[in-house]
């Protein structure tokens, strides 16, 4: 299941006396799986701890990198979770379902965009303060998201928060990030980083422009050959006439 060459799309494990330890093995093997869409685990011995493992599998909020490396292919998980706290059970299941819906949104029978699914999870869960707080509490995460964001990229992140979540969330993001920015950013170092960033962008766009110029030159050369052939054909016809 964990290999890149797996083609299995549906896995049925009903009535197999699977406990949380078995769920842990499954969860460890599935983050990199790009084929499995449905996992059936009803009538087993999975508890609320197993449900948390499934939540972490499809949307790990311990870091942005962890979210990006979560499973973005699974679209359905059916399981029964034992335990007396029905409210907790439902909250975890709701978060699992939300992550699976994002996966399904970017996957159809003819194309799949897991990289877009992972970006959407970051935007909808990591960059939304209330949603992240709920997920962090369930997954035992207790550090600020903004502690892991490079200050150079902070303006872009804040702009994205404002566009997708509105002014209220933007205010929360600013309040959460500004103290760290003020205390850690050295202005000279920041400017040097900006200079390196923009120089890299200039080099990137210059290379793209050169590639476009080369393609245009190729097209123009081909057009010129067509014109030459047409002129030669016309001249031959006049001589024969």
C-alpha positions as a Markdown table, in Angstrom:
| # | Residue | x | y | z |
|---|---|---|---|---|
| 1 | Unk | 0.0 | 0.0 | 0.0 |
| 2 | Unk | 2.8 | 2.4 | 0.8 |
| 3 | Unk | 4.6 | 1.8 | -2.5 |
| 4 | Unk | 4.3 | 4.2 | -5.4 |
| 5 | Unk | 3.3 | 1.4 | -7.8 |
| 6 | Unk | 0.1 | 0.4 | -5.9 |
| 7 | Unk | -3.0 | 0.3 | -8.0 |
| 8 | Unk | -5.5 | -0.9 | -5.4 |
| 9 | Unk | -8.6 | 1.5 | -5.3 |
| 10 | Unk | -10.8 | -0.2 | -2.7 |
| 11 | Unk | -9.8 | -2.0 | 0.4 |
| 12 | Unk | -12.4 | -4.0 | 2.4 |
| 13 | Unk | -11.4 | -5.0 | 5.9 |
| 14 | Unk | -14.8 | -5.4 | 7.6 |
| 15 | Unk | -15.2 | -7.9 | 10.5 |
| 16 | Unk | -11.4 | -8.5 | 10.9 |
| 17 | Unk | -11.0 | -7.8 | 14.6 |
| 18 | Unk | -8.8 | -4.8 | 13.8 |
| 19 | Unk | -7.7 | -2.7 | 16.8 |
| 20 | Unk | -6.1 | 0.7 | 17.0 |
| 21 | Unk | -2.7 | -0.9 | 16.5 |
| 22 | Unk | -3.8 | -2.2 | 13.1 |
| 23 | Unk | -5.1 | 1.3 | 12.2 |
| 24 | Unk | -1.7 | 2.7 | 13.1 |
| 25 | Unk | -0.1 | 0.3 | 10.7 |
| 26 | Unk | -2.6 | 1.3 | 8.0 |
| 27 | Unk | -2.1 | 5.0 | 8.7 |
| 28 | Unk | 1.7 | 4.7 | 8.5 |
| 29 | Unk | 1.5 | 3.0 | 5.1 |
| 30 | Unk | -1.0 | 5.3 | 3.4 |
| 31 | Unk | 0.4 | 8.9 | 3.3 |
| 32 | Unk | 2.2 | 8.3 | 0.0 |
| 33 | Unk | -0.5 | 6.1 | -1.5 |
| 34 | Unk | -1.9 | 7.6 | -4.7 |
| 35 | Unk | -4.4 | 4.9 | -5.7 |
| 36 | Unk | -6.6 | 3.9 | -2.7 |
| 37 | Unk | -9.9 | 5.8 | -2.8 |
| 38 | Unk | -12.1 | 3.8 | -0.4 |
| 39 | Unk | -11.3 | 2.1 | 2.9 |
| 40 | Unk | -13.9 | -0.1 | 4.6 |
| 41 | Unk | -13.3 | -0.9 | 8.3 |
| 42 | Unk | -16.8 | -1.3 | 9.9 |
| 43 | Unk | -17.4 | -4.0 | 12.6 |
| 44 | Unk | -13.9 | -3.9 | 14.0 |
| 45 | Unk | -12.4 | -2.9 | 17.4 |
| 46 | Unk | -11.3 | 0.6 | 16.5 |
| 47 | Unk | -11.7 | 3.3 | 19.2 |
| 48 | Unk | -11.6 | 7.0 | 19.2 |
| 49 | Unk | -7.8 | 6.9 | 19.2 |
| 50 | Unk | -8.0 | 5.1 | 15.9 |
| 51 | Unk | -10.3 | 7.8 | 14.6 |
| 52 | Unk | -7.6 | 10.4 | 15.5 |
| 53 | Unk | -5.0 | 8.4 | 13.5 |
| 54 | Unk | -7.3 | 8.5 | 10.5 |
| 55 | Unk | -7.7 | 12.2 | 11.0 |
| 56 | Unk | -4.0 | 12.7 | 11.1 |
| 57 | Unk | -3.6 | 10.5 | 8.0 |
| 58 | Unk | -5.8 | 12.8 | 5.8 |
| 59 | Unk | -5.0 | 16.1 | 7.5 |
| 60 | Unk | -2.0 | 16.3 | 9.7 |
| 61 | Unk | -1.8 | 19.9 | 11.2 |
| 62 | Unk | 1.4 | 19.4 | 13.2 |
| 63 | Unk | 3.1 | 21.6 | 10.5 |
| 64 | Unk | 2.4 | 23.0 | 7.1 |
| 65 | Unk | 4.8 | 20.4 | 5.7 |
| 66 | Unk | 2.9 | 17.6 | 7.5 |
| 67 | Unk | -0.4 | 18.8 | 5.9 |
| 68 | Unk | 1.2 | 18.8 | 2.5 |
| 69 | Unk | 2.5 | 15.3 | 3.1 |
| 70 | Unk | -0.9 | 13.9 | 4.3 |
| 71 | Unk | -2.9 | 11.5 | 2.2 |
| 72 | Unk | -4.8 | 13.4 | -0.6 |
| 73 | Unk | -6.2 | 10.4 | -2.5 |
| 74 | Unk | -8.6 | 8.7 | 0.0 |
| 75 | Unk | -12.2 | 9.8 | -0.6 |
| 76 | Unk | -14.1 | 7.5 | 1.8 |
| 77 | Unk | -13.4 | 5.8 | 5.1 |
| 78 | Unk | -16.1 | 3.8 | 6.7 |
| 79 | Unk | -15.5 | 2.7 | 10.3 |
| 80 | Unk | -17.2 | 2.3 | 13.7 |
| 81 | Unk | -15.4 | 4.0 | 16.6 |
| 82 | Unk | -16.0 | 2.7 | 20.1 |
| 83 | Unk | -16.2 | 4.9 | 23.2 |
| 84 | Unk | -18.6 | 6.8 | 25.4 |
| 85 | Unk | -17.9 | 10.3 | 24.1 |
| 86 | Unk | -20.3 | 10.5 | 21.2 |
| 87 | Unk | -19.7 | 14.3 | 20.7 |
| 88 | Unk | -16.0 | 13.8 | 20.4 |
| 89 | Unk | -16.6 | 10.9 | 18.0 |
| 90 | Unk | -18.8 | 13.1 | 15.8 |
| 91 | Unk | -16.3 | 16.0 | 15.8 |
| 92 | Unk | -13.5 | 13.9 | 14.7 |
| 93 | Unk | -15.6 | 12.2 | 12.0 |
| 94 | Unk | -16.7 | 15.7 | 10.8 |
| 95 | Unk | -13.0 | 16.7 | 10.3 |
| 96 | Unk | -12.2 | 13.5 | 8.6 |
| 97 | Unk | -15.1 | 13.9 | 6.2 |
| 98 | Unk | -14.1 | 17.5 | 5.4 |
| 99 | Unk | -10.6 | 16.4 | 4.5 |
| 100 | Unk | -12.0 | 13.5 | 2.4 |
| 101 | Unk | -14.3 | 15.9 | 0.6 |
| 102 | Unk | -11.4 | 18.1 | -0.4 |
| 103 | Unk | -9.6 | 15.0 | -1.7 |
| 104 | Unk | -12.7 | 14.0 | -3.7 |
| 105 | Unk | -13.1 | 17.5 | -5.1 |
| 106 | Unk | -9.7 | 17.3 | -6.8 |
| 107 | Unk | -10.1 | 13.7 | -8.1 |
| 108 | Unk | -12.3 | 12.3 | -10.8 |
| 109 | Unk | -12.2 | 9.2 | -12.9 |
| 110 | Unk | -10.2 | 10.9 | -15.6 |
| 111 | Unk | -7.8 | 13.2 | -13.7 |
| 112 | Unk | -6.4 | 13.8 | -10.3 |
| 113 | Unk | -4.8 | 16.9 | -8.7 |
| 114 | Unk | -3.6 | 15.9 | -5.3 |
| 115 | Unk | -1.2 | 18.8 | -5.2 |
| 116 | Unk | -4.2 | 21.2 | -5.3 |
| 117 | Unk | -6.0 | 19.2 | -2.6 |
| 118 | Unk | -3.0 | 19.6 | -0.2 |
| 119 | Unk | -2.9 | 23.4 | -0.9 |
| 120 | Unk | -6.6 | 23.7 | -0.2 |
| 121 | Unk | -6.2 | 21.8 | 3.1 |
| 122 | Unk | -3.5 | 24.3 | 4.1 |
| 123 | Unk | -5.8 | 27.2 | 3.2 |
| 124 | Unk | -9.0 | 25.9 | 4.7 |
| 125 | Unk | -7.6 | 24.4 | 7.9 |
| 126 | Unk | -4.1 | 25.7 | 8.7 |
| 127 | Unk | -4.9 | 29.3 | 7.7 |
| 128 | Unk | -8.3 | 29.5 | 9.4 |
| 129 | Unk | -7.7 | 30.1 | 13.1 |
| 130 | Unk | -10.8 | 28.5 | 14.5 |
| 131 | Unk | -10.6 | 25.4 | 12.4 |
| 132 | Unk | -6.8 | 25.0 | 13.1 |
| 133 | Unk | -7.4 | 25.4 | 16.8 |
| 134 | Unk | -10.0 | 22.5 | 16.8 |
| 135 | Unk | -7.7 | 20.3 | 14.8 |
| 136 | Unk | -4.7 | 21.1 | 16.8 |
| 137 | Unk | -6.5 | 20.3 | 20.0 |
| 138 | Unk | -7.5 | 16.9 | 18.6 |
| 139 | Unk | -4.0 | 16.1 | 17.4 |
| 140 | Unk | -2.1 | 17.5 | 20.4 |
| 141 | Unk | -0.4 | 20.4 | 18.5 |
| 142 | Unk | 0.4 | 23.4 | 20.7 |
| 143 | Unk | 2.6 | 25.7 | 18.7 |
| 144 | Unk | 1.7 | 28.7 | 16.5 |
| 145 | Unk | 1.4 | 28.2 | 12.8 |
| 146 | Unk | 3.2 | 31.4 | 12.1 |
| 147 | Unk | 6.3 | 30.3 | 14.0 |
| 148 | Unk | 7.2 | 28.1 | 11.0 |
| 149 | Unk | 6.5 | 30.7 | 8.2 |
| 150 | Unk | 9.4 | 32.6 | 6.9 |
| 151 | Unk | 8.9 | 36.3 | 7.5 |
| 152 | Unk | 9.7 | 37.0 | 3.9 |
| 153 | Unk | 6.6 | 35.1 | 2.8 |
| 154 | Unk | 4.4 | 36.5 | 5.5 |
| 155 | Unk | 2.8 | 39.3 | 3.4 |
| 156 | Unk | 1.7 | 36.8 | 0.7 |
| 157 | Unk | 0.3 | 34.5 | 3.4 |
| 158 | Unk | -1.6 | 37.3 | 5.1 |
| 159 | Unk | -3.0 | 38.5 | 1.7 |
| 160 | Unk | -4.2 | 34.9 | 1.1 |
| 161 | Unk | -5.9 | 34.8 | 4.5 |
| 162 | Unk | -7.7 | 38.0 | 3.7 |
| 163 | Unk | -8.8 | 36.9 | 0.3 |
| 164 | Unk | -10.1 | 33.5 | 1.4 |
| 165 | Unk | -11.3 | 34.1 | 4.9 |
| 166 | Unk | -12.1 | 37.8 | 5.3 |
| 167 | Unk | -11.0 | 40.7 | 7.4 |
| 168 | Unk | -11.8 | 39.0 | 10.7 |
| 169 | Unk | -9.4 | 36.1 | 10.1 |
| 170 | Unk | -6.8 | 38.6 | 8.7 |
| 171 | Unk | -6.9 | 40.5 | 11.9 |
| 172 | Unk | -6.3 | 37.3 | 13.9 |
| 173 | Unk | -3.5 | 36.3 | 11.6 |
| 174 | Unk | -1.8 | 39.7 | 12.0 |
| 175 | Unk | -2.2 | 39.6 | 15.8 |
| 176 | Unk | -0.7 | 36.1 | 15.8 |
| 177 | Unk | 2.3 | 36.9 | 13.6 |
| 178 | Unk | 3.3 | 40.4 | 14.2 |
| 179 | Unk | 5.0 | 39.9 | 17.6 |
| 180 | Unk | 7.2 | 37.2 | 16.1 |
| 181 | Unk | 8.1 | 39.3 | 13.1 |
| 182 | Unk | 9.1 | 42.3 | 15.2 |
| 183 | Unk | 11.2 | 40.3 | 17.6 |
| 184 | Unk | 13.0 | 38.1 | 15.1 |
| 185 | Unk | 13.4 | 39.9 | 11.8 |
| 186 | Unk | 16.7 | 41.7 | 11.3 |
| 187 | Unk | 16.1 | 44.4 | 8.7 |
| 188 | Unk | 19.4 | 44.0 | 6.8 |
| 189 | Unk | 19.0 | 40.2 | 6.7 |
| 190 | Unk | 15.4 | 40.6 | 5.5 |
| 191 | Unk | 16.5 | 43.0 | 2.7 |
| 192 | Unk | 19.3 | 40.6 | 1.7 |
| 193 | Unk | 16.7 | 37.8 | 1.5 |
| 194 | Unk | 14.4 | 40.0 | -0.6 |
| 195 | Unk | 17.3 | 40.8 | -2.9 |
| 196 | Unk | 18.2 | 37.1 | -3.4 |
| 197 | Unk | 14.5 | 36.3 | -3.9 |
| 198 | Unk | 13.9 | 38.9 | -6.6 |
| 199 | Unk | 17.2 | 38.1 | -8.3 |
| 200 | Unk | 16.1 | 34.5 | -8.5 |
| 201 | Unk | 12.8 | 35.6 | -9.9 |
| 202 | Unk | 14.5 | 37.8 | -12.5 |
| 203 | Unk | 16.7 | 34.9 | -13.6 |
| 204 | Unk | 13.6 | 32.6 | -13.8 |
| 205 | Unk | 11.6 | 35.1 | -15.9 |
| 206 | Unk | 14.6 | 35.8 | -18.1 |
| 207 | Unk | 15.0 | 32.1 | -18.8 |
| 208 | Unk | 11.3 | 31.8 | -19.6 |
| 209 | Unk | 11.5 | 34.9 | -21.9 |
| 210 | Unk | 14.4 | 33.3 | -23.7 |
| 211 | Unk | 12.5 | 30.1 | -24.2 |
| 212 | Unk | 9.5 | 32.0 | -25.6 |
| 213 | Unk | 11.8 | 34.0 | -27.9 |
| 214 | Unk | 13.3 | 30.7 | -29.2 |
| 215 | Unk | 9.9 | 29.3 | -29.8 |
| 216 | Unk | 8.8 | 32.4 | -31.7 |
| 217 | Unk | 12.0 | 32.3 | -33.8 |
| 218 | Unk | 11.3 | 28.6 | -34.6 |
| 219 | Unk | 7.7 | 29.5 | -35.7 |
| 220 | Unk | 8.9 | 32.5 | -37.8 |
| 221 | Unk | 11.6 | 30.4 | -39.5 |
| 222 | Unk | 9.0 | 27.8 | -40.3 |
| 223 | Unk | 6.7 | 30.5 | -41.7 |
| 224 | Unk | 9.6 | 31.8 | -43.8 |
| 225 | Unk | 10.2 | 28.4 | -45.3 |
| 226 | Unk | 6.5 | 28.1 | -46.2 |
| 227 | Unk | 6.7 | 31.5 | -48.0 |
| 228 | Unk | 9.8 | 30.6 | -49.8 |
| 229 | Unk | 8.2 | 27.3 | -51.1 |
| 230 | Unk | 5.1 | 29.2 | -52.2 |
| 231 | Unk | 7.2 | 31.8 | -54.0 |
| 232 | Unk | 9.3 | 29.1 | -55.7 |
| 233 | Unk | 6.2 | 27.3 | -56.8 |
| 234 | Unk | 4.7 | 30.5 | -58.2 |
| 235 | Unk | 7.9 | 31.2 | -60.1 |
| 236 | Unk | 8.0 | 27.7 | -61.6 |
| 237 | Unk | 4.4 | 28.1 | -62.8 |
| 238 | Unk | 5.3 | 31.4 | -64.5 |
| 239 | Unk | 8.3 | 29.9 | -66.3 |
| 240 | Unk | 6.2 | 27.0 | -67.6 |
| 241 | Unk | 3.5 | 29.4 | -68.8 |
